[in-house]
Amino acid sequence: MDIKTQYDAIAGEYIQGQKDYFANRPDEARNFIKKEIGDFHGLTLLDIGCGGGTDVVTYEQMGAAAVYGIDPSRSMVEAAKSTVQQPEFVTVQDAERTNFLDDMFDVVVARFSLHYLERFDTAYAEVPRILKPHGRFIFVVQHPLRDLRDKKEKIYGKQEIVTITMYDQKIPLTFPTHALSDYLSPAFFQFFELRAIDENNLTNGKEIPAMLGISAVKR
C-alpha cells in the first residue's frame, strides 16, 4: 500500500464519514487552527493534505484572499475541486516537494496529514521556502501517545506502521507512528520558532490526548 495515496480507494466513504462524525460534535483540530490564525482576511493560505476540501471551504468562508489545497490523493483532489470556490487552486502535490513560488503564502496549515510521512525534515525545509517572511505554520497530528497505544510493539520512539479505524470505527487508515521529538526535531527548530502547543483531552487526567497541535513562525 502507498500510504500517501490510500485515500484514492476510500475517498467517498471518508468524506461522508467525516461529515457525519462532526455533524454533532466540535472539530477540535480545526478550532485550534482557526484560533491560531485569528483574522483570515487578506491571507493567502495553503492547506496541506486538503482531502475533500472541507477545510479549504471553511477558510474561504472566513475571509482568506486565496486558499490553495494540495493532496497526494487524486480522488480527494477531484472531490475538493467540486466544492471549493477556486478549484484551480487545488492540485495533486506532495508536501515534501511542491511547485509553488518562494515566499508565496502567509500561512501553511496541515490538519491530520503530516503524520503520513515517515520523516519530516524534507517537508520542514519545503514549508519555509514557500512561506513569506515571518509566515505561520500550523499543524495538527494524532498525538504520539495515541500512536503508542495503537502500536503492537509498545516501544515509544520506535516507528511502526499501524492501521486505525476512524469515524465510528468505519474508515481504516494506515500511517507510520511518531514521537514528539520527530515533530519538534532539530530541522523544525532550524526553520521555525515555536509559538504554541495544544493537547486536548487533558481535563480529567486519564484520557490519552487525541491530537497534538503545533503553531510556529518562520524564522
Accessible surface in RSA format (square Angstrom, percent):
REM  Atomic radii and reference values for relative SASA: ProtOr
REM  Chains: A
REM  Algorithm: Lee & Richards
REM  Probe-radius: 1.40
REM  Slices: 20
REM RES _ NUM      All-atoms   Total-Side   Main-Chain    Non-polar    All polar
REM                ABS   REL    ABS   REL    ABS   REL    ABS   REL    ABS   REL
RES MET A   1   173.93  90.1  85.62  56.7  88.31 210.3 101.47  86.3  72.46  96.0
RES ASP A   2    86.34  60.5  69.25  68.9  17.10  40.4  33.82  79.6  52.53  52.4
RES ILE A   3    28.66  16.3  24.89  18.5   3.77   9.1  24.89  17.9   3.77  10.2
RES LYS A   4    63.64  31.0  58.31  35.8   5.33  12.7  41.25  37.1  22.39  23.9
RES THR A   5    43.04  30.6  39.09  39.6   3.95   9.4  26.27  35.3  16.77  25.3
RES GLN A   6    19.04  10.6   6.95   5.1  12.09  28.8  13.47  28.7   5.57   4.2
RES TYR A   7    24.77  11.6  24.77  14.1   0.00   0.0  19.88  14.9   4.89   6.0
RES ASP A   8    62.07  43.5  45.26  45.1  16.80  39.7  24.23  57.0  37.84  37.7
RES ALA A   9    88.86  81.7  54.24  83.7  34.62  78.8  64.94  91.4  23.92  63.4
RES ILE A  10    30.59  17.4  30.59  22.8   0.00   0.0  30.59  22.0   0.00   0.0
RES ALA A  11    11.22  10.3   9.34  14.4   1.87   4.3   9.34  13.2   1.87   5.0
RES GLY A  12    49.68  61.3   0.00   N/A  49.68  61.3  38.14 104.7  11.55  25.9
RES GLU A  13   105.33  60.5  96.50  73.0   8.83  21.0  52.05 100.7  53.28  43.5
RES TYR A  14    25.58  11.9  25.58  14.6   0.00   0.0   8.50   6.4  17.08  21.1
RES ILE A  15    45.71  26.0  44.72  33.3   0.99   2.4  44.73  32.2   0.98   2.7
RES GLN A  16    91.92  51.4  91.45  66.8   0.46   1.1  42.32  90.1  49.60  37.6
RES GLY A  17    10.97  13.5   0.00   N/A  10.97  13.5   9.52  26.1   1.46   3.3
RES GLN A  18    20.81  11.6  20.57  15.0   0.24   0.6   5.51  11.7  15.31  11.6
RES LYS A  19   145.73  71.1 132.96  81.6  12.77  30.4  87.56  78.8  58.17  62.0
RES ASP A  20    83.26  58.3  68.33  68.0  14.94  35.3  30.05  70.7  53.21  53.1
RES TYR A  21    63.79  29.8  61.46  35.0   2.33   6.1  21.48  16.1  42.31  52.2
RES PHE A  22    56.99  28.5  40.86  25.3  16.13  42.0  41.41  25.1  15.58  44.6
RES ALA A  23    71.77  66.0  33.50  51.7  38.27  87.1  44.26  62.3  27.51  72.9
RES ASN A  24   146.91 101.3 109.33 105.7  37.58  90.5  40.83  98.3 106.08 102.5
RES ARG A  25   104.70  44.0  90.82  46.3  13.88  33.0  28.15  38.5  76.55  46.4
RES PRO A  26    88.46  64.5  70.46  64.2  18.01  65.4  81.49  67.3   6.98  43.4
RES ASP A  27    15.54  10.9  11.38  11.3   4.16   9.8   8.95  21.1   6.58   6.6
RES GLU A  28    81.84  47.0  76.39  57.8   5.45  13.0  25.61  49.5  56.23  45.9
RES ALA A  29     3.29   3.0   1.67   2.6   1.62   3.7   1.67   2.4   1.62   4.3
RES ARG A  30    48.05  20.2  48.05  24.5   0.00   0.0   5.22   7.1  42.83  26.0
RES ASN A  31    61.77  42.6  57.49  55.6   4.29  10.3  21.10  50.8  40.67  39.3
RES PHE A  32     9.18   4.6   4.23   2.6   4.95  12.9   8.08   4.9   1.10   3.1
RES ILE A  33     0.00   0.0   0.00   0.0   0.00   0.0   0.00   0.0   0.00   0.0
RES LYS A  34    61.55  30.0  57.68  35.4   3.87   9.2  18.06  16.3  43.49  46.3
RES LYS A  35   135.37  66.0 109.50  67.2  25.87  61.6  83.50  75.2  51.86  55.2
RES GLU A  36    42.21  24.2  25.44  19.2  16.76  39.9   2.49   4.8  39.72  32.4
RES ILE A  37     7.22   4.1   0.00   0.0   7.22  17.4   0.00   0.0   7.22  19.6
RES GLY A  38    44.72  55.2   0.00   N/A  44.72  55.2  32.51  89.2  12.22  27.4
RES ASP A  39   100.25  70.2  82.33  81.9  17.92  42.4  44.00 103.5  56.25  56.1
RES PHE A  40     2.05   1.0   0.45   0.3   1.60   4.2   0.45   0.3   1.60   4.6
RES HIS A  41   131.39  71.8 113.60  79.0  17.79  45.5  84.34  86.9  47.05  54.7
RES GLY A  42    56.82  70.1   0.00   N/A  56.82  70.1  30.94  84.9  25.88  58.0
RES LEU A  43    24.50  13.6  24.50  17.5   0.00   0.0  24.50  17.2   0.00   0.0
RES THR A  44    26.04  18.5  26.04  26.4   0.00   0.0   6.96   9.3  19.08  28.8
RES LEU A  45     0.00   0.0   0.00   0.0   0.00   0.0   0.00   0.0   0.00   0.0
RES LEU A  46     0.00   0.0   0.00   0.0   0.00   0.0   0.00   0.0   0.00   0.0
RES ASP A  47     1.83   1.3   1.83   1.8   0.00   0.0   0.00   0.0   1.83   1.8
RES ILE A  48     7.36   4.2   7.36   5.5   0.00   0.0   7.36   5.3   0.00   0.0
RES GLY A  49    21.13  26.1   0.00   N/A  21.13  26.1   5.40  14.8  15.73  35.2
RES CYS A  50     7.85   5.9   0.00   0.0   7.85  18.5   0.84   2.1   7.01   7.6
RES GLY A  51    11.80  14.6   0.00   N/A  11.80  14.6  11.80  32.4   0.00   0.0
RES GLY A  52    11.00  13.6   0.00   N/A  11.00  13.6   0.83   2.3  10.17  22.8
RES GLY A  53     0.00   0.0   0.00   N/A   0.00   0.0   0.00   0.0   0.00   0.0
RES THR A  54    55.49  39.5  49.36  50.0   6.13  14.6  48.73  65.5   6.76  10.2
RES ASP A  55     7.68   5.4   7.46   7.4   0.22   0.5   1.35   3.2   6.33   6.3
RES VAL A  56     0.63   0.4   0.63   0.6   0.00   0.0   0.63   0.5   0.00   0.0
RES VAL A  57    34.71  22.8  34.71  31.4   0.00   0.0  34.71  30.2   0.00   0.0
RES THR A  58    21.24  15.1  21.08  21.4   0.16   0.4  10.98  14.8  10.26  15.5
RES TYR A  59     0.26   0.1   0.26   0.1   0.00   0.0   0.00   0.0   0.26   0.3
RES GLU A  60    18.04  10.4   6.20   4.7  11.84  28.2   6.05  11.7  11.99   9.8
RES GLN A  61   136.77  76.5  99.50  72.7  37.27  88.7  35.92  76.4 100.86  76.5
RES MET A  62    65.18  33.8  51.88  34.3  13.30  31.7  60.15  51.1   5.04   6.7
RES GLY A  63    24.73  30.5   0.00   N/A  24.73  30.5  17.10  46.9   7.63  17.1
RES ALA A  64    14.14  13.0   0.00   0.0  14.14  32.2   0.00   0.0  14.14  37.5
RES ALA A  65    66.51  61.2  32.51  50.2  34.01  77.4  42.83  60.3  23.68  62.7
RES ALA A  66    16.77  15.4  15.39  23.8   1.37   3.1  16.77  23.6   0.00   0.0
RES VAL A  67     0.93   0.6   0.16   0.1   0.76   1.8   0.16   0.1   0.76   2.1
RES TYR A  68    34.40  16.1  34.40  19.6   0.00   0.0  12.79   9.6  21.61  26.6
RES GLY A  69     0.00   0.0   0.00   N/A   0.00   0.0   0.00   0.0   0.00   0.0
RES ILE A  70     1.19   0.7   1.19   0.9   0.00   0.0   1.19   0.9   0.00   0.0
RES ASP A  71    10.19   7.1  10.03  10.0   0.16   0.4   0.16   0.4  10.03  10.0
RES PRO A  72    39.70  28.9  30.69  28.0   9.00  32.7  32.86  27.1   6.84  42.5
RES SER A  73     0.00   0.0   0.00   0.0   0.00   0.0   0.00   0.0   0.00   0.0
RES ARG A  74   151.48  63.6 151.09  77.0   0.39   0.9  55.68  76.1  95.80  58.1
RES SER A  75    42.23  35.7  32.32  43.1   9.91  22.8  14.93  31.8  27.30  38.2
RES MET A  76     1.72   0.9   1.72   1.1   0.00   0.0   1.72   1.5   0.00   0.0
RES VAL A  77     1.67   1.1   1.67   1.5   0.00   0.0   1.67   1.5   0.00   0.0
RES GLU A  78   104.16  59.8  95.32  72.1   8.83  21.0  39.10  75.6  65.05  53.1
RES ALA A  79    29.04  26.7  19.30  29.8   9.74  22.2  27.69  39.0   1.35   3.6
RES ALA A  80     0.00   0.0   0.00   0.0   0.00   0.0   0.00   0.0   0.00   0.0
RES LYS A  81    65.42  31.9  56.97  35.0   8.45  20.1  41.25  37.1  24.17  25.7
RES SER A  82    94.42  79.8  51.68  69.0  42.74  98.5  50.90 108.4  43.53  61.0
RES THR A  83    79.44  56.5  52.08  52.8  27.37  65.2  58.41  78.4  21.04  31.8
RES VAL A  84    12.75   8.4   0.26   0.2  12.49  30.1   0.41   0.4  12.34  33.5
RES GLN A  85   127.33  71.2  95.31  69.7  32.03  76.3  42.58  90.6  84.75  64.3
RES GLN A  86    62.00  34.7  61.26  44.8   0.73   1.7  16.42  35.0  45.58  34.6
RES PRO A  87    51.46  37.5  51.46  46.9   0.00   0.0  51.46  42.5   0.00   0.0
RES GLU A  88   112.08  64.3  89.03  67.4  23.05  54.9  60.33 116.7  51.75  42.3
RES PHE A  89    38.42  19.2  36.57  22.6   1.85   4.8  37.71  22.9   0.70   2.0
RES VAL A  90     0.22   0.1   0.22   0.2   0.00   0.0   0.22   0.2   0.00   0.0
RES THR A  91    47.00  33.4  44.68  45.3   2.32   5.5  46.56  62.5   0.45   0.7
RES VAL A  92    52.59  34.6  30.51  27.6  22.08  53.2  30.51  26.5  22.08  59.9
RES GLN A  93    21.31  11.9  12.31   9.0   8.99  21.4  18.13  38.6   3.17   2.4
RES ASP A  94    37.18  26.0  34.01  33.9   3.17   7.5  24.51  57.7  12.67  12.6
RES ALA A  95    11.08  10.2   5.93   9.2   5.15  11.7   5.93   8.4   5.15  13.6
RES GLU A  96    39.53  22.7  34.70  26.3   4.82  11.5   4.96   9.6  34.57  28.2
RES ARG A  97   182.80  76.8 171.36  87.4  11.44  27.2  67.81  92.7 114.99  69.7
RES THR A  98    16.84  12.0   0.52   0.5  16.33  38.9   3.03   4.1  13.81  20.9
RES ASN A  99   118.54  81.7  87.11  84.2  31.43  75.7  43.50 104.7  75.05  72.5
RES PHE A 100    19.36   9.7  12.22   7.6   7.14  18.6  14.29   8.7   5.07  14.5
RES LEU A 101   134.98  75.2 132.50  94.8   2.48   6.2 134.89  94.7   0.09   0.2
RES ASP A 102    89.24  62.5  73.13  72.8  16.11  38.1  21.84  51.4  67.40  67.2
RES ASP A 103    70.86  49.6  58.68  58.4  12.18  28.8  13.70  32.2  57.16  57.0
RES MET A 104    45.75  23.7  35.21  23.3  10.55  25.1  40.32  34.3   5.43   7.2
RES PHE A 105     0.00   0.0   0.00   0.0   0.00   0.0   0.00   0.0   0.00   0.0
RES ASP A 106    31.77  22.3  28.11  28.0   3.66   8.6   6.30  14.8  25.47  25.4
RES VAL A 107     0.00   0.0   0.00   0.0   0.00   0.0   0.00   0.0   0.00   0.0
RES VAL A 108     0.00   0.0   0.00   0.0   0.00   0.0   0.00   0.0   0.00   0.0
RES VAL A 109     0.28   0.2   0.28   0.3   0.00   0.0   0.28   0.2   0.00   0.0
RES ALA A 110     0.18   0.2   0.12   0.2   0.06   0.1   0.12   0.2   0.06   0.1
RES ARG A 111    24.18  10.2  13.56   6.9  10.62  25.3   3.09   4.2  21.09  12.8
RES PHE A 112    65.98  33.0  57.75  35.8   8.23  21.4  57.75  35.0   8.23  23.6
RES SER A 113    17.13  14.5  10.28  13.7   6.85  15.8  10.53  22.4   6.60   9.2
RES LEU A 114     1.35   0.8   1.08   0.8   0.27   0.7   1.26   0.9   0.08   0.2
RES HIS A 115     8.15   4.5   8.15   5.7   0.00   0.0   2.26   2.3   5.89   6.9
RES TYR A 116    23.44  10.9  19.50  11.1   3.94  10.3  16.16  12.1   7.28   9.0
RES LEU A 117    10.43   5.8   9.58   6.9   0.85   2.1  10.43   7.3   0.00   0.0
RES GLU A 118   103.05  59.2  96.31  72.9   6.75  16.1  24.25  46.9  78.80  64.3
RES ARG A 119   157.00  65.9 153.74  78.4   3.26   7.8  75.26 102.9  81.73  49.5
RES PHE A 120     5.40   2.7   2.65   1.6   2.75   7.2   2.65   1.6   2.75   7.9
RES ASP A 121    80.73  56.6  77.46  77.1   3.28   7.8  27.85  65.5  52.89  52.7
RES THR A 122    69.04  49.1  61.57  62.4   7.46  17.8  31.63  42.5  37.41  56.6
RES ALA A 123     0.76   0.7   0.76   1.2   0.00   0.0   0.76   1.1   0.00   0.0
RES TYR A 124     0.31   0.1   0.31   0.2   0.00   0.0   0.31   0.2   0.00   0.0
RES ALA A 125    44.44  40.9  36.20  55.9   8.24  18.7  36.33  51.2   8.10  21.5
RES GLU A 126    19.84  11.4  17.24  13.0   2.60   6.2   4.27   8.3  15.56  12.7
RES VAL A 127     1.02   0.7   1.02   0.9   0.00   0.0   1.02   0.9   0.00   0.0
RES PRO A 128     8.62   6.3   7.62   6.9   1.00   3.6   7.93   6.5   0.69   4.3
RES ARG A 129    81.92  34.4  69.44  35.4  12.48  29.7  61.72  84.4  20.20  12.2
RES ILE A 130     0.86   0.5   0.86   0.6   0.00   0.0   0.86   0.6   0.00   0.0
RES LEU A 131     0.00   0.0   0.00   0.0   0.00   0.0   0.00   0.0   0.00   0.0
RES LYS A 132    72.45  35.3  72.45  44.5   0.00   0.0  38.57  34.7  33.88  36.1
RES PRO A 133    92.69  67.6  75.90  69.2  16.79  61.0  78.57  64.9  14.12  87.7
RES HIS A 134   138.77  75.8 124.82  86.8  13.95  35.7  86.08  88.7  52.69  61.3
RES GLY A 135     5.02   6.2   0.00   N/A   5.02   6.2   5.02  13.8   0.00   0.0
RES ARG A 136    64.54  27.1  64.54  32.9   0.00   0.0  24.15  33.0  40.39  24.5
RES PHE A 137     0.54   0.3   0.54   0.3   0.00   0.0   0.54   0.3   0.00   0.0
RES ILE A 138     0.10   0.1   0.10   0.1   0.00   0.0   0.10   0.1   0.00   0.0
RES PHE A 139     0.00   0.0   0.00   0.0   0.00   0.0   0.00   0.0   0.00   0.0
RES VAL A 140     0.20   0.1   0.00   0.0   0.20   0.5   0.00   0.0   0.20   0.6
RES VAL A 141     0.06   0.0   0.06   0.1   0.00   0.0   0.06   0.1   0.00   0.0
RES GLN A 142    14.85   8.3  14.72  10.8   0.14   0.3   4.55   9.7  10.30   7.8
RES HIS A 143    10.37   5.7  10.37   7.2   0.00   0.0   9.64   9.9   0.73   0.8
RES PRO A 144     2.70   2.0   2.15   2.0   0.54   2.0   2.15   1.8   0.54   3.4
RES LEU A 145    80.37  44.8  78.24  56.0   2.13   5.4  78.24  54.9   2.13   5.7
RES ARG A 146    53.18  22.3  53.18  27.1   0.00   0.0   4.86   6.6  48.33  29.3
RES ASP A 147     1.72   1.2   1.72   1.7   0.00   0.0   1.11   2.6   0.60   0.6
RES LEU A 148    44.13  24.6  43.43  31.1   0.70   1.7  43.90  30.8   0.23   0.6
RES ARG A 149   117.59  49.4 101.06  51.5  16.53  39.3  51.80  70.8  65.79  39.9
RES ASP A 150    37.82  26.5  13.95  13.9  23.86  56.4   8.40  19.8  29.42  29.3
RES LYS A 151     8.38   4.1   5.25   3.2   3.13   7.5   3.25   2.9   5.14   5.5
RES LYS A 152   196.72  96.0 165.23 101.4  31.49  75.0 115.53 104.0  81.19  86.5
RES GLU A 153    77.95  44.7  72.16  54.6   5.79  13.8  35.56  68.8  42.38  34.6
RES LYS A 154   122.06  59.5  92.90  57.0  29.16  69.4  81.81  73.6  40.25  42.9
RES ILE A 155    81.09  46.1  77.47  57.7   3.61   8.7  81.09  58.4   0.00   0.0
RES TYR A 156   106.48  49.7  81.59  46.4  24.89  64.8  72.64  54.6  33.84  41.7
RES GLY A 157    53.54  66.0   0.00   N/A  53.54  66.0  20.24  55.5  33.31  74.6
RES LYS A 158   106.68  52.0  98.58  60.5   8.11  19.3  71.60  64.4  35.08  37.4
RES GLN A 159    58.14  32.5  31.38  22.9  26.76  63.7  22.47  47.8  35.67  27.1
RES GLU A 160    36.56  21.0  29.90  22.6   6.66  15.9  30.51  59.0   6.04   4.9
RES ILE A 161    89.65  51.0  67.67  50.4  21.99  53.0  67.67  48.7  21.99  59.7
RES VAL A 162     8.18   5.4   2.91   2.6   5.27  12.7   8.18   7.1   0.00   0.0
RES THR A 163    85.79  61.0  54.92  55.7  30.87  73.6  37.76  50.7  48.03  72.6
RES ILE A 164    27.56  15.7  21.51  16.0   6.06  14.6  27.56  19.8   0.00   0.0
RES THR A 165    58.00  41.2  44.71  45.3  13.28  31.7  37.04  49.8  20.96  31.7
RES MET A 166    57.43  29.7  54.83  36.3   2.60   6.2  39.50  33.6  17.94  23.8
RES TYR A 167    15.29   7.1   8.63   4.9   6.66  17.3   3.14   2.4  12.15  15.0
RES ASP A 168    89.76  62.9  65.93  65.6  23.83  56.3  24.22  57.0  65.54  65.4
RES GLN A 169   138.98  77.7 117.54  85.9  21.45  51.1  52.39 111.5  86.59  65.7
RES LYS A 170   144.47  70.5 118.08  72.5  26.39  62.8  73.78  66.4  70.69  75.3
RES ILE A 171    10.06   5.7  10.06   7.5   0.00   0.0  10.06   7.2   0.00   0.0
RES PRO A 172    68.22  49.7  63.42  57.8   4.81  17.5  63.75  52.6   4.47  27.8
RES LEU A 173     6.56   3.7   6.21   4.4   0.34   0.9   6.56   4.6   0.00   0.0
RES THR A 174    15.12  10.8  15.12  15.3   0.00   0.0  10.07  13.5   5.04   7.6
RES PHE A 175     1.83   0.9   1.83   1.1   0.00   0.0   1.83   1.1   0.00   0.0
RES PRO A 176     0.00   0.0   0.00   0.0   0.00   0.0   0.00   0.0   0.00   0.0
RES THR A 177     3.34   2.4   3.01   3.1   0.33   0.8   1.62   2.2   1.72   2.6
RES HIS A 178     9.36   5.1   0.47   0.3   8.89  22.7   5.34   5.5   4.01   4.7
RES ALA A 179     5.10   4.7   4.79   7.4   0.31   0.7   4.82   6.8   0.28   0.7
RES LEU A 180    73.56  41.0  73.56  52.6   0.00   0.0  73.56  51.7   0.00   0.0
RES SER A 181    78.65  66.5  67.35  89.9  11.30  26.0  49.44 105.3  29.21  40.9
RES ASP A 182    52.53  36.8  45.93  45.7   6.60  15.6  11.79  27.7  40.74  40.6
RES TYR A 183     0.07   0.0   0.07   0.0   0.00   0.0   0.00   0.0   0.07   0.1
RES LEU A 184    30.01  16.7  17.67  12.6  12.34  31.0  17.67  12.4  12.34  33.2
RES SER A 185    11.96  10.1  11.13  14.8   0.83   1.9  11.96  25.5   0.00   0.0
RES PRO A 186   120.96  88.2 108.24  98.7  12.72  46.2 115.47  95.3   5.49  34.1
RES ALA A 187    13.43  12.3   9.44  14.6   3.98   9.1  11.13  15.7   2.29   6.1
RES PHE A 188     0.00   0.0   0.00   0.0   0.00   0.0   0.00   0.0   0.00   0.0
RES PHE A 189    82.88  41.5  76.84  47.6   6.04  15.7  77.29  46.9   5.59  16.0
RES GLN A 190   120.94  67.6  96.32  70.4  24.62  58.6  39.36  83.8  81.58  61.9
RES PHE A 191    52.60  26.3  49.40  30.6   3.20   8.3  51.66  31.3   0.94   2.7
RES PHE A 192     0.00   0.0   0.00   0.0   0.00   0.0   0.00   0.0   0.00   0.0
RES GLU A 193    76.13  43.7  75.97  57.5   0.17   0.4  17.21  33.3  58.92  48.1
RES LEU A 194    55.72  31.0  35.81  25.6  19.91  50.1  35.81  25.1  19.91  53.6
RES ARG A 195   142.64  59.9 109.47  55.8  33.17  79.0  35.44  48.4 107.20  65.0
RES ALA A 196    29.26  26.9  21.35  33.0   7.91  18.0  29.26  41.2   0.00   0.0
RES ILE A 197    79.87  45.4  46.48  34.6  33.39  80.5  46.48  33.5  33.39  90.6
RES ASP A 198    40.84  28.6  38.70  38.5   2.14   5.1   4.56  10.7  36.28  36.2
RES GLU A 199    70.92  40.7  54.02  40.9  16.89  40.2   2.97   5.8  67.94  55.5
RES ASN A 200    28.80  19.9  21.74  21.0   7.06  17.0  20.26  48.8   8.54   8.3
RES ASN A 201    47.17  32.5  34.58  33.4  12.59  30.3   5.97  14.4  41.20  39.8
RES LEU A 202    94.22  52.5  73.16  52.3  21.06  53.0  74.32  52.2  19.91  53.6
RES THR A 203   139.82  99.4 100.86 102.2  38.96  92.9  86.09 115.6  53.73  81.2
RES ASN A 204    80.65  55.6  53.87  52.1  26.78  64.5  38.11  91.7  42.54  41.1
RES GLY A 205    72.91  89.9   0.00   N/A  72.91  89.9  39.48 108.3  33.43  74.9
RES LYS A 206   183.64  89.6 150.69  92.5  32.95  78.5  99.60  89.6  84.04  89.5
RES GLU A 207    91.81  52.7  76.41  57.8  15.40  36.7  32.69  63.2  59.13  48.3
RES ILE A 208    59.72  34.0  53.63  40.0   6.08  14.7  55.19  39.7   4.53  12.3
RES PRO A 209     6.07   4.4   6.07   5.5   0.00   0.0   6.07   5.0   0.00   0.0
RES ALA A 210    27.32  25.1  23.14  35.7   4.19   9.5  23.14  32.6   4.19  11.1
RES MET A 211     4.56   2.4   4.56   3.0   0.00   0.0   2.88   2.4   1.68   2.2
RES LEU A 212     1.54   0.9   1.54   1.1   0.00   0.0   1.54   1.1   0.00   0.0
RES GLY A 213     0.00   0.0   0.00   N/A   0.00   0.0   0.00   0.0   0.00   0.0
RES ILE A 214     0.00   0.0   0.00   0.0   0.00   0.0   0.00   0.0   0.00   0.0
RES SER A 215     4.78   4.0   4.78   6.4   0.00   0.0   0.00   0.0   4.78   6.7
RES ALA A 216     0.12   0.1   0.00   0.0   0.12   0.3   0.00   0.0   0.12   0.3
RES VAL A 217    14.41   9.5  14.41  13.0   0.00   0.0  14.41  12.5   0.00   0.0
RES LYS A 218    33.46  16.3  31.97  19.6   1.49   3.6  22.17  20.0  11.29  12.0
RES ARG A 219   149.64  62.8  99.14  50.5  50.50 120.2  64.50  88.2  85.13  51.6
END  Absolute sums over single chains surface
CHAIN  1 A    10414.9       8242.6       2172.3       5731.8       4683.0
END  Absolute sums over all chains
TOTAL         10414.9       8242.6       2172.3       5731.8       4683.0
